[in-house]
Amino acid sequence: MVAVIGRADFLVVGDCKLASLANRAQIQQGGGYYLAPLPMTGDAPDDLRRWVLQPPAPPTDLYLPAVAERIGQGFEVVVAQIWTPPKTEEHSIWHERMLVVRSDKLARRHQQGLAGRLQRAQQALRKLKAGPQAELVQLTAQSQALLTRYDVGAYLAATWTAHTTQTKHYLQRGRHGPDSPYELLATTTWQLQVLRHNDAIDRFNQLAGWRLYATNAPAERLDLNAALACYREEWQPERGFHRLKGAALAIRPLLLRSDQRIAGLLRLLVIALRALTLLEFVARRQLSQQTEPLQGLYAGNPKRAAPRPTAERLLRAFADITCYCTADDHTTAYQVTPLSSLQRRILALLGLPETIYTSLAQLPLASSS
């Protein structure tokens, strides 16, 4: 990338795979900047828990550009990092900004998910039937299996308590007196008690939606809000592969055996993929510079706005265009479905003239002979 761009001070945005200490050290040594979420491995979970429960700085509200509603909170912690490359004795030391960010939407989803799992687990536990011959080991294994199934073992505890009663069973028939022989029969019933660990549940709700992001970019260049916006605008090359394998380009199944034909097909599909990517990029860039939203792309909901439409959805808006051909004994005429306001708006966003459709109706009339 440095060789292509000609300089090193650009920002690299990636996912957890980018966030290894070796990758961050390499970018730091090369004079570049990085932004990536840390995977929840190693010391990251403990650091996140400590900083969220005892924040070293008061969290500030986070907003996206041109969005009035708050989307989360966050603060940052500056830490020192050291990296020693393998088979060398040189050390790379630098200061890194740990961005501790909470997404309100993600937090609500996690909290609602835990609440739902707790409710379903308790309902399943109450349905357990303990027969007279049941044993504590068996009942405990069944309840623990349900806690594991719903992933609530840290937030619920199931305890079985045995209640034993003794009843007289007379050994002879007839009327029984005080001296009639009998034996005592023991009957055991089991009672289930489900206990919620409220402290663990409260701690989960406090930590819900929080993530750690690492960056070496200075705050003047990348503050919390800008970092959040940059990460959400991250380019994801996986989308291109999904398009190649999906319905848009449908490279699979590949029913060709000739290497030459396979190479030719791949070249055509890659060109089509580049066209889709460019179309989507241009439309989104133009929409970001306009105040009027793009509406009408969603069937059944014409007023729903599409601030970041996909190329497939934009092309689908032109699916109803039809070119009619009428002919008589002497001439042939062409007529094209009139463009809708949505179609004209999309063409304007892409910088394409409407004549690419309207000119079809102006084809020279041909003699039927």
BELTAFEN-V35469 format. One record per residue. N is the residue number from 0. RES is the residue in one small letter. BURIAL is I if it has 9 or more other ideal C-beta (glycine too) atoms within 8 Angstrom, else O. D_LAST is the distance of its C-alpha to the last C-alpha in Angstrom with 2 decimals. Layout:
n = [N | N]
res = [RES | RES]
burial = [BURIAL | BURIAL]
d_last = [D_LAST | D_LAST]
This chain:
n = [0 | 1 | 2 | 3 | 4 | 5 | 6 | 7 | 8 | 9 | 10 | 11 | 12 | 13 | 14 | 15 | 16 | 17 | 18 | 19 | 20 | 21 | 22 | 23 | 24 | 25 | 26 | 27 | 28 | 29 | 30 | 31 | 32 | 33 | 34 | 35 | 36 | 37 | 38 | 39 | 40 | 41 | 42 | 43 | 44 | 45 | 46 | 47 | 48 | 49 | 50 | 51 | 52 | 53 | 54 | 55 | 56 | 57 | 58 | 59 | 60 | 61 | 62 | 63 | 64 | 65 | 66 | 67 | 68 | 69 | 70 | 71 | 72 | 73 | 74 | 75 | 76 | 77 | 78 | 79 | 80 | 81 | 82 | 83 | 84 | 85 | 86 | 87 | 88 | 89 | 90 | 91 | 92 | 93 | 94 | 95 | 96 | 97 | 98 | 99 | 100 | 101 | 102 | 103 | 104 | 105 | 106 | 107 | 108 | 109 | 110 | 111 | 112 | 113 | 114 | 115 | 116 | 117 | 118 | 119 | 120 | 121 | 122 | 123 | 124 | 125 | 126 | 127 | 128 | 129 | 130 | 131 | 132 | 133 | 134 | 135 | 136 | 137 | 138 | 139 | 140 | 141 | 142 | 143 | 144 | 145 | 146 | 147 | 148 | 149 | 150 | 151 | 152 | 153 | 154 | 155 | 156 | 157 | 158 | 159 | 160 | 161 | 162 | 163 | 164 | 165 | 166 | 167 | 168 | 169 | 170 | 171 | 172 | 173 | 174 | 175 | 176 | 177 | 178 | 179 | 180 | 181 | 182 | 183 | 184 | 185 | 186 | 187 | 188 | 189 | 190 | 191 | 192 | 193 | 194 | 195 | 196 | 197 | 198 | 199 | 200 | 201 | 202 | 203 | 204 | 205 | 206 | 207 | 208 | 209 | 210 | 211 | 212 | 213 | 214 | 215 | 216 | 217 | 218 | 219 | 220 | 221 | 222 | 223 | 224 | 225 | 226 | 227 | 228 | 229 | 230 | 231 | 232 | 233 | 234 | 235 | 236 | 237 | 238 | 239 | 240 | 241 | 242 | 243 | 244 | 245 | 246 | 247 | 248 | 249 | 250 | 251 | 252 | 253 | 254 | 255 | 256 | 257 | 258 | 259 | 260 | 261 | 262 | 263 | 264 | 265 | 266 | 267 | 268 | 269 | 270 | 271 | 272 | 273 | 274 | 275 | 276 | 277 | 278 | 279 | 280 | 281 | 282 | 283 | 284 | 285 | 286 | 287 | 288 | 289 | 290 | 291 | 292 | 293 | 294 | 295 | 296 | 297 | 298 | 299 | 300 | 301 | 302 | 303 | 304 | 305 | 306 | 307 | 308 | 309 | 310 | 311 | 312 | 313 | 314 | 315 | 316 | 317 | 318 | 319 | 320 | 321 | 322 | 323 | 324 | 325 | 326 | 327 | 328 | 329 | 330 | 331 | 332 | 333 | 334 | 335 | 336 | 337 | 338 | 339 | 340 | 341 | 342 | 343 | 344 | 345 | 346 | 347 | 348 | 349 | 350 | 351 | 352 | 353 | 354 | 355 | 356 | 357 | 358 | 359 | 360 | 361 | 362 | 363 | 364 | 365 | 366 | 367 | 368]
res = [m | v | a | v | i | g | r | a | d | f | l | v | v | g | d | c | k | l | a | s | l | a | n | r | a | q | i | q | q | g | g | g | y | y | l | a | p | l | p | m | t | g | d | a | p | d | d | l | r | r | w | v | l | q | p | p | a | p | p | t | d | l | y | l | p | a | v | a | e | r | i | g | q | g | f | e | v | v | v | a | q | i | w | t | p | p | k | t | e | e | h | s | i | w | h | e | r | m | l | v | v | r | s | d | k | l | a | r | r | h | q | q | g | l | a | g | r | l | q | r | a | q | q | a | l | r | k | l | k | a | g | p | q | a | e | l | v | q | l | t | a | q | s | q | a | l | l | t | r | y | d | v | g | a | y | l | a | a | t | w | t | a | h | t | t | q | t | k | h | y | l | q | r | g | r | h | g | p | d | s | p | y | e | l | l | a | t | t | t | w | q | l | q | v | l | r | h | n | d | a | i | d | r | f | n | q | l | a | g | w | r | l | y | a | t | n | a | p | a | e | r | l | d | l | n | a | a | l | a | c | y | r | e | e | w | q | p | e | r | g | f | h | r | l | k | g | a | a | l | a | i | r | p | l | l | l | r | s | d | q | r | i | a | g | l | l | r | l | l | v | i | a | l | r | a | l | t | l | l | e | f | v | a | r | r | q | l | s | q | q | t | e | p | l | q | g | l | y | a | g | n | p | k | r | a | a | p | r | p | t | a | e | r | l | l | r | a | f | a | d | i | t | c | y | c | t | a | d | d | h | t | t | a | y | q | v | t | p | l | s | s | l | q | r | r | i | l | a | l | l | g | l | p | e | t | i | y | t | s | l | a | q | l | p | l | a | s | s | s]
burial = [O | I | O | O | O | O | O | O | O | I | I | I | I | I | O | O | O | I | I | O | O | O | I | I | I | O | I | I | O | O | O | I | I | I | I | I | I | I | O | O | O | O | O | I | O | O | I | I | I | O | I | I | I | O | I | O | O | O | I | O | O | I | I | I | O | O | O | O | O | O | I | I | I | I | I | I | I | O | O | O | I | O | I | I | I | O | O | O | O | O | O | I | O | I | O | I | I | I | I | I | I | I | I | I | I | I | I | I | O | I | I | O | O | I | O | O | I | I | O | I | I | I | O | I | I | O | O | I | O | I | O | O | O | O | O | O | O | O | I | I | O | I | I | I | O | I | I | O | O | I | O | I | O | O | I | I | O | I | O | I | O | I | O | O | O | O | O | O | O | I | O | O | O | O | O | O | O | O | O | I | O | I | O | O | O | O | I | O | I | I | O | I | O | I | O | O | I | O | O | I | I | O | I | I | I | O | I | I | I | I | I | I | I | I | I | I | I | O | O | O | O | I | O | I | I | I | I | I | I | I | I | O | O | I | O | O | O | O | O | I | O | O | I | I | I | O | O | O | I | O | I | O | O | O | O | O | O | O | O | O | I | I | O | O | I | I | O | O | I | O | O | I | I | O | O | I | I | O | I | I | O | I | I | I | O | I | I | O | O | O | O | O | O | I | I | I | I | O | O | O | O | O | O | O | O | I | O | O | I | O | I | O | I | I | I | O | I | O | O | O | I | O | I | O | O | O | O | O | O | O | I | I | O | I | O | I | O | O | I | O | O | I | I | I | I | I | I | O | I | I | O | O | O | I | O | O | I | I | O | I | I | O | O | O | O | O | O | I | O]
d_last = [60.79 | 63.46 | 61.89 | 58.46 | 59.67 | 62.49 | 65.24 | 66.96 | 67.76 | 64.71 | 64.90 | 63.95 | 63.25 | 63.26 | 64.41 | 67.61 | 66.77 | 66.97 | 70.34 | 72.49 | 75.46 | 74.44 | 71.00 | 72.57 | 75.19 | 72.65 | 70.65 | 73.93 | 75.12 | 71.85 | 72.17 | 69.37 | 69.31 | 68.41 | 67.98 | 67.93 | 69.43 | 72.34 | 72.20 | 74.87 | 76.90 | 80.15 | 81.96 | 78.98 | 79.70 | 83.35 | 82.56 | 80.01 | 82.46 | 85.29 | 83.36 | 81.77 | 85.01 | 87.05 | 84.68 | 86.18 | 84.35 | 83.19 | 79.51 | 77.15 | 74.11 | 70.71 | 67.51 | 63.95 | 62.34 | 61.12 | 62.57 | 65.57 | 66.67 | 69.06 | 67.74 | 70.96 | 74.14 | 75.37 | 77.95 | 78.50 | 81.22 | 81.84 | 82.96 | 83.81 | 81.91 | 83.02 | 81.11 | 82.55 | 79.99 | 80.79 | 83.04 | 83.98 | 86.77 | 84.86 | 84.39 | 81.66 | 82.98 | 81.09 | 81.05 | 78.30 | 77.32 | 77.05 | 74.89 | 75.98 | 73.16 | 72.80 | 69.53 | 70.22 | 67.17 | 68.05 | 71.68 | 70.84 | 68.63 | 71.44 | 74.09 | 72.11 | 71.37 | 75.08 | 76.04 | 73.57 | 74.80 | 78.39 | 77.75 | 75.93 | 78.66 | 81.42 | 79.73 | 79.36 | 83.01 | 84.24 | 82.51 | 84.55 | 86.98 | 90.38 | 92.13 | 95.89 | 95.72 | 93.49 | 94.77 | 94.53 | 92.77 | 90.01 | 89.49 | 89.49 | 86.87 | 84.60 | 84.89 | 84.40 | 81.24 | 79.82 | 80.82 | 79.07 | 75.96 | 75.55 | 76.78 | 79.64 | 82.61 | 83.77 | 83.67 | 85.02 | 88.08 | 88.66 | 92.30 | 93.57 | 97.06 | 98.98 | 101.18 | 103.64 | 105.60 | 108.30 | 108.94 | 111.82 | 111.13 | 114.16 | 114.99 | 116.59 | 115.50 | 117.18 | 118.73 | 119.15 | 122.18 | 123.13 | 124.20 | 121.21 | 119.64 | 116.19 | 113.91 | 111.74 | 107.97 | 105.93 | 102.46 | 100.19 | 97.38 | 95.09 | 94.08 | 91.20 | 91.50 | 88.49 | 89.42 | 87.07 | 87.77 | 87.22 | 88.08 | 85.38 | 82.83 | 83.73 | 83.47 | 80.00 | 78.86 | 80.31 | 78.49 | 75.17 | 72.26 | 74.16 | 72.83 | 74.08 | 71.96 | 73.22 | 72.43 | 74.15 | 72.34 | 74.75 | 74.82 | 73.86 | 70.51 | 69.93 | 71.86 | 71.63 | 68.76 | 66.77 | 67.44 | 66.18 | 63.00 | 62.41 | 62.89 | 60.47 | 57.87 | 58.44 | 55.42 | 54.99 | 53.12 | 53.23 | 50.38 | 48.06 | 49.11 | 48.67 | 45.11 | 44.42 | 45.93 | 44.73 | 41.58 | 40.16 | 39.62 | 40.96 | 42.20 | 44.04 | 43.82 | 43.04 | 41.53 | 41.27 | 43.72 | 42.57 | 44.41 | 41.55 | 39.05 | 41.71 | 42.33 | 38.65 | 38.31 | 41.49 | 40.34 | 37.15 | 39.22 | 41.86 | 39.34 | 38.07 | 41.73 | 42.41 | 39.49 | 40.89 | 44.38 | 43.40 | 41.38 | 44.40 | 46.88 | 45.12 | 44.71 | 48.36 | 49.64 | 47.93 | 49.14 | 52.68 | 52.66 | 51.56 | 53.63 | 50.91 | 50.27 | 46.89 | 46.50 | 43.96 | 43.42 | 45.47 | 44.08 | 46.59 | 48.54 | 46.49 | 49.58 | 50.62 | 50.61 | 49.33 | 51.28 | 50.20 | 46.81 | 45.41 | 42.07 | 40.93 | 41.82 | 40.04 | 36.80 | 37.21 | 37.04 | 33.31 | 32.53 | 31.16 | 28.41 | 24.98 | 21.52 | 19.38 | 15.60 | 14.29 | 10.84 | 10.19 | 7.89 | 7.06 | 8.50 | 10.08 | 13.86 | 16.68 | 20.32 | 23.39 | 26.68 | 29.24 | 31.88 | 35.33 | 38.53 | 39.48 | 36.27 | 36.63 | 40.27 | 39.49 | 37.00 | 39.74 | 42.28 | 40.15 | 39.40 | 35.62 | 33.51 | 31.66 | 28.55 | 27.85 | 26.68 | 25.84 | 23.59 | 21.15 | 20.37 | 19.80 | 16.96 | 14.62 | 11.92 | 8.48 | 5.32 | 3.80 | 0.00]
